[in-house]
Amino acid sequence: MVSLLIQFCDDRIEIFDSATPLVSYCNIFGGLDIFDVNEIGVDDRTTEGLLTMRVTQAEAREIVQLAISTGQNQLIASDAFGN
């Protein structure tokens, strides 16, 4: 059996996940930009990615601190598409 490992080199956080419906990037302000990457034509899209969420550095820090203090996973963000 042959395994194929796909790696993306566009600075996304999910560099080895070729099936993810969301792609996140660190932005220049220390936060996260999260894109929905449905195929072109799905949901009347003309591009491969749509910025659906933006999390500031302060918001991300607060979420991580809450996760650490409670020991529970935390929702980072959600959007109108149900992501």
Secondary structure, DSSP 8 states (H G I E B T S, - for coil): ---------SS-S-TT-TT-SEEEEE-TTSSEEEEE---TTGGG-SSS-EEEEEE-HHHHHHHHHHHHHH-S-------TT--
